[in-house]
Amino acid sequence: MNRLLVGLCAIAVVSACSKEDEKQPKPSEVAPHATPAKGTAAKTAPEPIPETAEPAPEPAAPAPYEMTGEASPEQGLAAAKAGAKALGGTLKGRLMSAMQEGGPEGALQACAAEASSLTAGVGSNRLRVGRSTLRLRNPKNAEAPEWVKTWLTETGERKAEGVAGVEEVVDGTARVLIPLAVGGLCLACHGSTDPHSEAMKTLLASRYPEDKATGYENGDLRGALWAEFDLKP
Ligand code: HEC
């Protein structure tokens, strides 16, 4: 169950993975519990989504977005990418633990209570991060940079497959956008409202009277994770 949730969630959160991550081995796959006889399964079935299922690999090393001096465009992009992934990992980690503790209803309350502060916690004086979408749940998430809004409008409502993200440096700021796909896990709170429990319907209606973020299907583009990093401190 755990692995399944991690997989679904990670697919959704990081569809544009960086090269560094592809090199990270996933310990749990290297030593499959049931079959000590070689990792044939791990070899023939390529790692589906190792990236954000893991904690930050080197807790001792500062994250790229913690650099203090002026950044080159490459460093800026690496920093923005790391910021976007840190936000994705933080939110997903909290979502997963809350789902385990309190099921979808408990997790919904945790997301509602904590998503904004967790998002703010990842940012700094030169790093801005957030999530946005064409179909908002929290109206505050409309506060995205213009280039993100333009990307959302131009990309439109569609399946997430084949949708490319953004990595560019414009006017001294590195911009990264990672498209977010709806996976099985997301459907509990963003899928069709029919199967929602009464408790979930009541919670959604009271917390988010303007909610537009239901009715998604597996594979739909849900929105984007975005990050901006200023090259100058
Ligand atoms: C337990 C319920 C729950 C699950 C599961 C869930 N979300 Fe959400 N989602 C929420 C809530 C609540 C918010 C509003 C949080 C806030 O106040 O910022 C939200 C907000 C968002 C936003 C920000 C834009 C907006 O509409 O406000 C995105 C993007 C998003 N979710 C994507 C996903 C994806 C992708 C998944 C699957 C990996 C997922 N969510 C799973 C409850 C959930």
Residues whose N, C-alpha, C, O or C-beta is under 5 A from the ligand:
A	BS01	HEC	C9 A12 P104 A107 L108 C111 A112 A115 S116 R131 S132 T133 R135 L136 R137 N138 N141 L180 A181 V182 G183 L185 C186 A188 C189 A213 R222 G223 A224
